[in-house]
C-alpha cells in the first residue's frame, strides 16, 4: 500500500506534526491489509522522534517547568501533546466503530465486532512500533513518575476500546455469543472462530493496572464466563428435565455423558482453557447433581441384573459430584447377600461338604465383584473397602460356619492339601500356581488365620512324611505366598519342615552308600530298602502315640544301623521313633491265582501283623497283641482295615478285633490294582485329628494372648485396662479375632501369676 502523506512537518510545529501523524495512523487502520511500505512507516516514526526531541523554550515545555526528568542526553523530551492528540483520535475512532455497530444484531453484530477488533488491534501493533520512541522515553518517564493514566501506545488502544466501546456493546456481543453456542448445542453448524476471538478480546481487555505487561481475568470472568455459565445452567436444566420426561434414567445417563463430553470439547475448540472447571461444574450441577437421587435409585436394579457398563457410567457421573453415598454401602450389602446365597447353594450337607466346592463358591463370588470394582468402579477406594468388608463377612460367617468362624480356614486348608497332594487329577504347574493364587485370595479374608496355619502345618507334615507332595516347587511357592501376607513368624516352622526333608535326603544318600560298601552281595540282596526322615521336634506338629510297639525283626537291622550312623555323626542328639507314621511295602507271594504278586502298601503296625503269618497259618488276637505290644486303640483299627480289605479272614466270620478271634490269610484275595493301599485312616481317626487340631488352636491362642499382653506391659510398664485390651486386639488381629472376655480372662490369669498388678483408676502395672 502506498499512502499519500502530507509534507514532512517542522519538528517544532505541533499542529503540523500531528496532522502528518494522524494521516498515517488512520491509513494504517483503514488500509493495513494492503500492506505498509517502509517509507510511510519511517515517515511516521521520524515525525514522532523529531517532535519528541525538538528544543523547546528553556523556561516551559507546554506550560510545565523544566526539570532534570525532562532532559535526556541534553535534549528536552516532550510528548504529551502528541500523546493527548492520539488519545483523542482513538476516542473518536472507537466512537465511529460503535456507531456503525448499531446497524448489526446477533450473528451480524458478532461478525462486525470480531472484524473490527482484529483490524483495530492489528493497527495498534503497527502504530505502537511507529511510536516506539515516545513509548521508550516519554511514556516510560511518565509511568515512572506515577501517572497511572499513561500507557504505552498499544495499551492505550486497548484502554480506549474498553472505555468507549466495550462498556456500551459487551452485553449485545455476549448475547450473540450465547445464541450461536446454543445453536451448536442443538446440532447446528456455527463459525467457532468468532467465539474464540470474542473470548480472546475480553481477556486482552482485562488490563492489570499494577503490572502493565500482563492482563487479569476479572473482566473476562465477569462479562464472558459468568453469563456463559448462567446460560449453560439454564439450558441444561431445561434440556435434562425434558429428556427425563421422555426417556428412562439409563438413557438419560448416556445422554448426560454425551452432553458433558460435548461441553468439554467446546473448551478445546473456542473457549479459554481456564473455563473448563467452572463450565464442568455448572454442567454437572444441572445434569447430574439435580437428578442424582433418580440416578442412585437405579443402582440396585443395575447390580441385580449385572449391567456393568451402565454401572460404570453411573459411577463416572456420580463420582464427579462426590455423590456416591450411599452406593458403597448398598454394594457391600449386595455382595454379602450374594456370597451367602452362593455358599448356601453348596452347603446342603455341611458335614460332607467338599472343600473345593466351598472355596470355589467363595472365590467365584469374589472374582465377579472384584472385576466389577475394577472395571465399573475404576477401583474406587470406597467400593474396594465395601468389597473387602463384604467378603470378610460372608467368608467367615455363613451357613457352613454355623459352629464358628473356624470352619472356613479348615476347609481352605483341606482344599490346599488336595491341590498340593499327589493324585490322579493333578493340575499342570501353571494351573496349580493359579489355584494357589486363588487360595491366597480367599486366605486374605480369613479372620482365624491361626486355624488355617495349624491345619495347613499338619497336612504339610503328612505330605512331606509320606512323600505325597505333587511338587516341591509348589510347596515352596505356597509358603512364599503365605510369608508375603503374614510374615516370617507365620511361615518359619513351615520353611524349617521343608529344610528337614532336604537334609534327610542327604542323610539317606550317605546311609545307603555306607550300607552298600559294608554289605557283601548276599547281604545286599536281603537288605530292606529303607528311607528315614529326621524331623526337628520344635517345628513339626507330631506327637508320640500312647502305645508301646515291638518292631518286627525284619526291619530292626535297618533302623538300628541308621540310628548308629546318625548318632555317630551327631553326638548328643536323641532320636525318638514315631512308628505310627512309618509305612512300607510288602509283596504278597502267598496268593496263588495272581500272575504277578500283589504289593500291599501298609503302616508299620500292619506290617508287623502280616509278618506274623510267615511263621504261622493262624494268628490269634492275643498272639498279635503280644508280638506287636500294641494297645487295643492301635491294634484293633489295624486289624479292622486288613479284615475290611479282605486280606485277612477272621474266625468266627463276624468276629471283631478282640480276645478269642483268630485270623488267617485270604489266599483268594483279588484286586483290580497290583498295588493295594491298606495304609488308610478311619473316619474316626480323621475326626479325632480335626478335634486335636482345634484343641491345639485354642491352646496356642491362650499362649498367644499371654505372650502378647506380657510383651505390651513390659514395654509400656503402666497402662490403662481398656488401652491394654485394645492394644492386644490390635496386635493379635492378624492371626485371629480375639474375644474380649478371653482377653480379660487372660489378664486376670497374669495377675494371679504375678506378671502384672492392678492399680487404682483401672490401671495395670508390669511387675515380673
Steps between C-alpha positions, in 0.01 A plus 500: 500500500627847410366773724498862385646674800506882556836677479738425787415739788721742684613322810405794720154533350262288706198562274685402184663201669169357622332564162777297337488220756119485507486423128741212551314362804164507318644344186661221702157417645306525174740350244735275694386185319653637182839535669709779648810622314819579687505866391162569658590316818832684530325832425269455799782376722726796401226757560436361849871489574564854376215648698599324822861615474445856370642785713228687687514833685729450793251628755194299403406198308125509441460720802705271725817598678804312374662251734781251471239237414406691183852478367651195327859521372484878503175499300168616644243219465140595424215272391192586698336697219562219257374240749187704578420549131538124439270424792235742374533355151442148632198615698338633182605194303348255748186713520464461123535121531235496772264714294537267202430196722146619563396379157596138590331243726568141614741315271550804277598703806737223608665495158529879501652505850754231418595669172543841657688360799744321274549811284536729800750287698712429192523873431583553867805275469635690197426839653665390823821429307480833314466680836790299641706802600206653684443169684864454598559849632207727571247226594752314715589827676135575571436151631808522720363827638189314616247611241256210486304628201797490265561186294714382215326554166378142455347496848349841434317352203358224724400746774312717254322196352399385844378838623335628182362182340517194723304656786219590258500189280607201710147393599383484139816321389471245780132443421601418143771263625251315721252466215743336261636269775142389564460438128803273505364316805186434296705349219546793263832599341651829615807714438699395807793735439279803570430381855868439560581850373242655733636303797856602416394866470332493841818354650719761328284781635552385859793733558703463820558851635778374732691316228464641150668194345209269583123488509260376768206264444257715701333667203484172307353316798232760572396581140561173314537209738221589742228553234613185318480290817159640590368434149651150503331418830161623373536312173584164659244536775232525233650235271555244778149542637351459153715195419410324825131547429538307175773244579624258768763592757753269331452677168524832680837406652631417153372830366644692796845359434472597132405855602791519743747381238365751251547785746853387574567494126376858464767620739770354281345646184424860585481573873777601736658197678439650845124478452512119489458439874221753564324392180514133601377594848202684352418212264538238772275701727218513246550157343608280791465665838141615443401145402741303720217351705338349190836371380586335832157336515598291195812357668345193662320392184818534296684291759231233500517469120880533486487793254868582533519762225210696647649471849827637365313791342317571826827496692668735251218752540450485876866495595543838328257662743615297801154347504571128543354462849325276591588279201810338658286394795239352266774326305640347819157367600445361149836319492443355845155377403630353175788327679275351766265370229792344310620319812148389586464336159801277561436442869205264482700250706743699706667197660587340164571821316780473247771757579541577130131583458509729801818684401378534142174654621693760701756568229258525207291753691806704585638491145166611355472804722872575489467528124200726550701724733794508258305557179183681600616690809859571385637344819335776702633473857148516645384201298825313563440543872136390464607188310759416766247548780239286327745219418637500854146464627368217283835317480497461878131501591274294275288187507806275505644692795205447733730347762749788477729687267764224522318293235615716210874479572465127558335440162746731329792307647345171384452639150863613497602150607302353208684730258847426634458125547580245231194360331351384175372845411804714579494830313773626272759723668349821360148393600624403846657843546170659398314282750743597777446865417127432545573350843697809600218727383257320730758480778537879512139529618519220758490640852625192685828464314648304789245223438609480137861497616450205734304294246739587221804414713362157590404425141837618370668269753303202366581588139869530574520187715303291250682653200162587355566862397407563139783748457781623719495831312128535569556440872770768504281738300208461739717566805645806326149634433404450866820671608410800283170542687576394857875537531793282602361401840197340334704288258820436697400150605376416151831600345693298761288195421597522134862543605484187719380294204788626283751419775343154540549428130872567534520281812327213320743521211796476740333217690428291191854559371650382828274190509586414143872506576464306826274220364607209282292386206278258693430744782425772252228287342335437838530865606177700521481817294439760765461874519508710816384849595673693777244752624578777745270474801449876528365549147283198422145462639562138596443314825605153608207252512384381838593137435798272514619323185736216425637546146517175299847342487508544121543877531700519821839480329416783260390754756767411758772539236367841400468608863862401569632686194296811579597518868864447411481812284281699739601416852280628778178480301212269579285318246139417585338262251145589393389152391144617443625708205718230347387301199629242256424270211459120520474248220216245537663185363244272660218577253512214247252628240691827438743499205682793654513517880302784655688769687340620822572856615467476877573682823777364721235365738328313215840377380576355842165316501535355147860385556369271776343284226844412363535270802139396562186431297272618779567798728275573793416844627704429815804390297486816288471715810789328678724502193445866414437625857246745354218633713145420394453860376761436230481125448124479445483758215800339329335157505165651403641653181670172400173313552294761316739484205461115504871446549424311824206277582379506862369199685216506578405678175343793679763509770608840620859587597490362853634209703366170362515605135753336271617600151622324186626631168245521220669301222220594263562876530425695182542862405490703179824666602836329542590756765245497778503783750410374845655793686180699527362691793153437637238774514516483878873570480444790259235646730733464798777669301269798430403519866864486606582781258225722637616426854855592400368826353327588826815424699711706260259792530525499877878507477487768232280723715722452803823574313346803325370654824831440680693652207277809497521553874876446503548775243243742649546416873166666587183501295129556539291181498298606196812607309664162567195319362499714186874465449474122539221481240709709262806276530336158472238603246718386211482138626148475643208708626545501879197510724505768766388260780799275416735797519360603837528142623864487390573831677354359821715187460815711457406700810471172693833389355649833618610623160289814535330679785175696518528863616242768567292666228489190276877507450731198470872475574764253380675342801665177376 
